[in-house]
Structures are given as C-alpha cells and as structure tokens.
C-alpha cells in the first residue's frame, strides 16, 4: 500500500514494487543477452574498460581480483560505447543493446509514475519551485549497471568479497548522478541498502522491482528523502545470476548521464580522509552483519 511504501522510503530510502507492468519476457530476454557480455575474454574487454574519464564498460580487474564473486559492466546509450562493443562483439552487442532499449522504455514508464507520486506528496512540503522541476520532463537519461554473480562461492571467499564490496560502495558510490535506481534482482537471497545512516538488509519479494532513492531526488525533495545505494546479494547459490540496476536521471539534471566521459574528480586529501572514516564505519557494519547473519 502507499502508506507502507512512503514509510519505507522515509526510513531506508528504498521500497519494492510487484505487478509493476513490465512483461516478464522483456526482463528475461535482456538478462539472457546480458550474460553474453561476461563471456568475452579479458583481452577483448581491455578496449572497453572503465576509467575516471570513461564511466561505461567493464570494471577494471587487477590480477589479485581475479575470481571475484561478481563482475560488473555499465551500459548506456553513448555512441563511443556502441562503436567499441560492436568492434569486439558485433552480433551479440547489437542484440543486447536492442533488448536493453526495449526494457529501458518500460522502466521509464515505471519511473515516471513514481515521480508523479513524489511530486504530489513532497511538493507542498518543499515548495513548487523545487518539485516542479520534475514536471513536464520528456525522457530522462539512463545508465545501467549489469552484474554477474558467481555460483558455488565458498563462505570464506564470499565474506572476503563482501568486505571489498562494502568499502567500494561506501567510498565510490555510483558514478552517475540519478533520480531513482530500479533494481532487477530476482533470485537474490538478500538486498543491502547503504547510506550515511548505516547499512540495512532485507529479503526481496520474488519478481519484485526494488527502487532506491537517488541524489537528485534527495535534492529536489529538500532533504525529505535520502540518497542510498542498493545492491542485491546472492549467497549460497550454486548457479550464476545476472542482476541489473537502472539509474534514471530527470532531463533537467542528467548531465552526467548525457556525458559519461566527464570525470568526477576528488582530491587526494579528500580520498585519504574518506578512506579513514569509511574504514572505521566498515568495521562496525561488518561486525554487526556477521554477528546477526552468521
């Protein structure tokens, strides 16, 4: 119900949707096509590896990171990404991109309906000058984080990768500014929500679409809604899974999505301070997680 959704948003910056109107086949076909991306050999991935200046493509993998629990690829409609991927995976990428664009069109309908509700509820609290920025927008920007979650992972390896994942999330966050993030994570054992307040986890409903609040929504709601980062967890599964996180950005504030090669720089001193603070926070969060979940 709407009151429960609003309470969940206000409390943890996240809520679930079921029966949200997107055909199951559209989702399954996109997930199946996405699995092919991670079958590309490392030598071919090099040309499409992410960097501070290029925020799409494969996550950079160092030698010590090989065999990680999950792999990551960022998809968007950048022409440079399309040309690079068609050069190393011509037929497969064309099919994948086509299915992603179909799914994005469906996701956009869901995102726009959610924003309509946000406008009606928070418009009076924050003033029309802020919330009406979301009104009358025709097509925002999109980027999608595609994850492959490995199967048959030992408990020790899983815990080690969880520690790394928490640190990466807390320090790095998302490269793209966004209004909402819509997560497809069917089959996940847990869903983790990270924010400045702490770390929350829950078991998502089967076939549910998990929605998290983005930094743009926090700003446009006058701080009534808080930006969080969500991540599905697949623990103790024998098979591999694909999950997707669709980042929707309203057209008035989607410059980072339109220009995915524009760097987001942080000074070395800021990185050092953040690393110290988040290391302390990370130790506390992981201790609590192990105490209550293991």
VENRA-V741227 format. One record per pair of residues at least 6 apart in sequence whose ideal C-beta (glycine too) atoms are under 8 Angstrom apart, sorted by sequence separation. I is the first residue (numbers start at 0). J is the second residue. D is the distance in whole Angstrom. If there is no record, write none. Layout:
I & J & D
I & J & D
This chain:
7 & 13 & 6
8 & 14 & 6
49 & 55 & 7
74 & 80 & 7
184 & 190 & 6
192 & 198 & 7
203 & 209 & 6
255 & 261 & 7
7 & 14 & 4
49 & 56 & 5
60 & 67 & 7
85 & 92 & 6
173 & 180 & 8
191 & 198 & 7
192 & 199 & 5
217 & 224 & 6
233 & 240 & 5
248 & 255 & 7
254 & 261 & 8
7 & 15 & 8
47 & 55 & 8
48 & 56 & 6
49 & 57 & 7
84 & 92 & 4
85 & 93 & 7
122 & 130 & 4
152 & 160 & 8
182 & 190 & 7
191 & 199 & 7
192 & 200 & 7
216 & 224 & 5
217 & 225 & 6
248 & 256 & 5
255 & 263 & 7
265 & 273 & 8
47 & 56 & 4
48 & 57 & 5
49 & 58 & 6
50 & 59 & 7
121 & 130 & 6
122 & 131 & 7
191 & 200 & 5
192 & 201 & 8
217 & 226 & 4
233 & 242 & 8
4 & 14 & 5
47 & 57 & 6
48 & 58 & 8
49 & 59 & 6
60 & 70 & 8
190 & 200 & 7
216 & 226 & 7
246 & 256 & 7
48 & 59 & 5
81 & 92 & 8
189 & 200 & 5
190 & 201 & 6
231 & 242 & 5
44 & 56 & 8
58 & 70 & 7
84 & 96 & 8
118 & 130 & 5
189 & 201 & 7
190 & 202 & 7
212 & 224 & 5
214 & 226 & 4
44 & 57 & 5
57 & 70 & 8
58 & 71 & 4
117 & 130 & 7
118 & 131 & 7
189 & 202 & 6
190 & 203 & 5
212 & 225 & 6
213 & 226 & 6
57 & 71 & 7
58 & 72 & 7
188 & 202 & 7
189 & 203 & 8
212 & 226 & 6
230 & 244 & 8
57 & 72 & 5
58 & 73 & 8
81 & 96 & 7
118 & 133 & 6
212 & 227 & 6
229 & 244 & 7
56 & 72 & 7
117 & 133 & 7
118 & 134 & 6
187 & 203 & 6
211 & 227 & 5
56 & 73 & 6
211 & 228 & 7
55 & 73 & 5
211 & 229 & 4
41 & 60 & 7
54 & 73 & 7
55 & 74 & 7
114 & 133 & 5
184 & 203 & 6
190 & 209 & 6
192 & 211 & 7
55 & 75 & 5
185 & 205 & 7
209 & 229 & 6
74 & 95 & 8
185 & 206 & 6
55 & 77 & 6
74 & 96 & 8
185 & 207 & 8
209 & 231 & 8
49 & 73 & 7
55 & 79 & 8
56 & 80 & 6
76 & 100 & 8
169 & 193 & 6
55 & 80 & 5
74 & 99 & 6
168 & 193 & 5
183 & 208 & 7
184 & 209 & 6
53 & 79 & 8
182 & 208 & 7
56 & 83 & 7
181 & 208 & 6
182 & 209 & 4
165 & 193 & 7
181 & 209 & 8
182 & 210 & 7
203 & 231 & 7
110 & 139 & 8
144 & 173 & 8
181 & 210 & 6
182 & 211 & 7
196 & 225 & 7
180 & 210 & 7
195 & 225 & 8
219 & 249 & 8
107 & 138 & 7
179 & 210 & 6
180 & 211 & 5
194 & 225 & 6
107 & 139 & 7
179 & 211 & 7
194 & 226 & 7
200 & 232 & 7
37 & 70 & 5
47 & 80 & 7
142 & 175 & 5
165 & 198 & 7
179 & 212 & 7
180 & 213 & 6
194 & 227 & 4
213 & 246 & 7
215 & 248 & 7
107 & 141 & 7
179 & 213 & 5
193 & 227 & 6
194 & 228 & 7
213 & 247 & 8
215 & 249 & 6
37 & 72 & 7
106 & 141 & 8
142 & 177 & 8
178 & 213 & 5
192 & 227 & 5
193 & 228 & 5
213 & 248 & 8
36 & 72 & 5
47 & 83 & 5
177 & 213 & 4
192 & 228 & 7
193 & 229 & 8
46 & 83 & 6
47 & 84 & 6
176 & 213 & 7
177 & 214 & 7
178 & 215 & 4
179 & 216 & 6
192 & 229 & 5
193 & 230 & 7
215 & 252 & 5
103 & 141 & 5
176 & 214 & 6
177 & 215 & 6
178 & 216 & 5
191 & 229 & 7
33 & 72 & 8
139 & 178 & 7
176 & 215 & 6
190 & 229 & 6
191 & 230 & 5
46 & 86 & 7
47 & 87 & 7
103 & 143 & 8
190 & 230 & 7
191 & 231 & 8
46 & 87 & 6
178 & 219 & 8
190 & 231 & 5
191 & 232 & 6
189 & 231 & 7
190 & 232 & 7
44 & 87 & 8
189 & 232 & 4
43 & 87 & 4
99 & 143 & 7
187 & 231 & 4
188 & 232 & 6
43 & 88 & 7
133 & 178 & 8
187 & 232 & 6
188 & 233 & 6
189 & 234 & 7
187 & 233 & 6
188 & 234 & 5
182 & 229 & 6
184 & 231 & 3
186 & 233 & 7
188 & 235 & 7
39 & 87 & 7
180 & 228 & 8
188 & 236 & 7
39 & 88 & 6
180 & 229 & 6
182 & 231 & 6
186 & 236 & 7
36 & 88 & 8
35 & 88 & 7
187 & 240 & 7
186 & 240 & 5
36 & 91 & 8
173 & 228 & 6
187 & 242 & 7
35 & 91 & 5
36 & 92 & 8
172 & 228 & 6
184 & 242 & 4
32 & 91 & 7
36 & 95 & 7
183 & 242 & 6
184 & 243 & 8
35 & 95 & 7
168 & 228 & 5
182 & 242 & 7
183 & 243 & 5
182 & 243 & 7
183 & 244 & 8
32 & 94 & 6
33 & 95 & 6
168 & 230 & 6
182 & 244 & 5
183 & 245 & 8
32 & 95 & 4
181 & 244 & 7
182 & 245 & 8
114 & 178 & 7
180 & 244 & 5
181 & 245 & 4
76 & 141 & 7
114 & 179 & 7
180 & 245 & 7
29 & 95 & 8
32 & 98 & 5
33 & 99 & 8
75 & 141 & 7
113 & 179 & 6
164 & 230 & 7
180 & 246 & 5
181 & 247 & 7
32 & 99 & 8
75 & 142 & 4
179 & 246 & 8
180 & 247 & 7
74 & 142 & 7
75 & 143 & 7
110 & 178 & 7
179 & 247 & 5
29 & 98 & 4
73 & 142 & 6
74 & 143 & 5
110 & 179 & 5
177 & 246 & 4
178 & 247 & 5
28 & 98 & 5
29 & 99 & 6
73 & 143 & 7
177 & 247 & 6
178 & 248 & 6
73 & 144 & 6
74 & 145 & 6
110 & 181 & 7
161 & 232 & 8
175 & 246 & 5
177 & 248 & 5
178 & 249 & 5
29 & 101 & 8
72 & 144 & 8
73 & 145 & 7
109 & 181 & 7
176 & 248 & 6
25 & 98 & 8
29 & 102 & 5
71 & 144 & 6
72 & 145 & 5
173 & 246 & 7
175 & 248 & 7
71 & 145 & 7
72 & 146 & 8
178 & 252 & 8
71 & 146 & 6
106 & 181 & 6
25 & 101 & 6
26 & 102 & 7
70 & 146 & 7
71 & 147 & 8
176 & 252 & 7
25 & 102 & 5
69 & 146 & 5
70 & 147 & 4
157 & 234 & 6
176 & 253 & 8
69 & 147 & 6
176 & 254 & 8
69 & 148 & 5
70 & 149 & 8
176 & 255 & 4
177 & 256 & 7
25 & 105 & 6
68 & 148 & 7
69 & 149 & 7
175 & 255 & 5
176 & 256 & 8
21 & 102 & 7
68 & 149 & 5
174 & 255 & 8
175 & 256 & 6
67 & 149 & 8
152 & 234 & 8
22 & 105 & 7
148 & 231 & 8
150 & 233 & 8
21 & 105 & 4
68 & 152 & 5
175 & 259 & 8
20 & 105 & 8
21 & 106 & 7
146 & 231 & 8
148 & 233 & 4
133 & 219 & 6
150 & 236 & 5
151 & 237 & 6
198 & 284 & 5
55 & 142 & 7
132 & 219 & 6
150 & 237 & 5
197 & 284 & 7
20 & 108 & 7
21 & 109 & 7
54 & 142 & 8
68 & 156 & 7
148 & 236 & 7
150 & 238 & 5
200 & 288 & 8
20 & 109 & 7
68 & 157 & 6
130 & 219 & 6
150 & 239 & 5
174 & 263 & 7
198 & 287 & 8
19 & 109 & 5
66 & 156 & 8
129 & 219 & 5
130 & 220 & 7
149 & 239 & 6
150 & 240 & 8
198 & 288 & 7
69 & 160 & 7
129 & 220 & 8
148 & 239 & 6
68 & 160 & 4
129 & 221 & 6
147 & 239 & 6
148 & 240 & 5
200 & 292 & 8
16 & 109 & 7
67 & 160 & 6
147 & 240 & 8
148 & 241 & 7
125 & 219 & 8
147 & 241 & 6
148 & 242 & 7
69 & 164 & 8
125 & 220 & 6
126 & 221 & 8
146 & 241 & 7
67 & 163 & 8
68 & 164 & 8
124 & 220 & 8
125 & 221 & 4
145 & 241 & 7
146 & 242 & 5
113 & 210 & 7
124 & 221 & 7
145 & 242 & 8
146 & 243 & 7
125 & 223 & 7
145 & 243 & 5
146 & 244 & 8
109 & 208 & 7
117 & 216 & 7
121 & 220 & 5
124 & 223 & 6
144 & 243 & 7
121 & 221 & 7
143 & 243 & 6
144 & 244 & 4
170 & 270 & 8
73 & 174 & 7
143 & 244 & 7
121 & 223 & 6
143 & 245 & 5
144 & 246 & 7
117 & 220 & 7
121 & 224 & 7
142 & 245 & 8
143 & 246 & 7
170 & 273 & 6
141 & 245 & 6
142 & 246 & 5
170 & 274 & 7
141 & 246 & 7
141 & 247 & 6
142 & 248 & 8
117 & 224 & 8
140 & 247 & 8
141 & 248 & 7
170 & 277 & 5
139 & 247 & 6
140 & 248 & 4
169 & 277 & 5
36 & 145 & 7
139 & 248 & 5
37 & 147 & 4
139 & 249 & 5
140 & 250 & 7
139 & 250 & 5
166 & 277 & 7
169 & 280 & 7
33 & 145 & 5
138 & 250 & 6
166 & 278 & 8
169 & 281 & 6
34 & 147 & 7
136 & 249 & 5
137 & 250 & 7
140 & 253 & 4
136 & 250 & 5
139 & 253 & 6
142 & 256 & 6
1 & 116 & 8
5 & 120 & 7
136 & 251 & 6
141 & 256 & 7
166 & 281 & 6
133 & 249 & 6
140 & 256 & 3
165 & 281 & 5
132 & 249 & 7
139 & 256 & 8
140 & 257 & 6
142 & 259 & 7
133 & 251 & 8
132 & 251 & 5
162 & 281 & 7
165 & 284 & 6
54 & 174 & 5
132 & 252 & 8
165 & 285 & 7
54 & 175 & 7
162 & 285 & 6
161 & 285 & 7
161 & 288 & 8
158 & 289 & 8
114 & 249 & 7
110 & 247 & 4
106 & 245 & 5
107 & 247 & 7
106 & 247 & 7
103 & 245 & 7
30 & 183 & 7
26 & 183 & 6
26 & 185 & 8
13 & 190 & 8
13 & 192 & 5
80 & 259 & 8
12 & 192 & 7
11 & 192 & 5
75 & 256 & 7
79 & 260 & 7
12 & 194 & 6
77 & 259 & 5
11 & 194 & 8
23 & 206 & 8
77 & 260 & 8
75 & 259 & 5
13 & 199 & 8
17 & 204 & 6
21 & 208 & 8
11 & 199 & 5
15 & 203 & 6
15 & 204 & 6
17 & 206 & 7
19 & 208 & 5
17 & 207 & 5
16 & 207 & 6
17 & 208 & 8
15 & 207 & 4
16 & 208 & 4
15 & 208 & 7
16 & 209 & 8
15 & 209 & 5
16 & 210 & 6
14 & 209 & 8
15 & 210 & 7
13 & 209 & 7
14 & 210 & 6
13 & 210 & 7
13 & 211 & 5
12 & 211 & 6
13 & 212 & 7
12 & 212 & 4
54 & 255 & 8
8 & 212 & 7
55 & 259 & 5
34 & 239 & 8
54 & 259 & 5
53 & 259 & 7
54 & 260 & 7
34 & 241 & 5
53 & 260 & 5
33 & 241 & 5
52 & 260 & 6
33 & 243 & 7
52 & 262 & 5
30 & 241 & 5
51 & 262 & 5
12 & 224 & 7
51 & 263 & 7
12 & 225 & 5
30 & 243 & 7
51 & 264 & 7
9 & 223 & 8
12 & 226 & 7
13 & 227 & 6
29 & 243 & 7
9 & 224 & 7
12 & 227 & 4
8 & 224 & 6
11 & 227 & 7
13 & 229 & 6
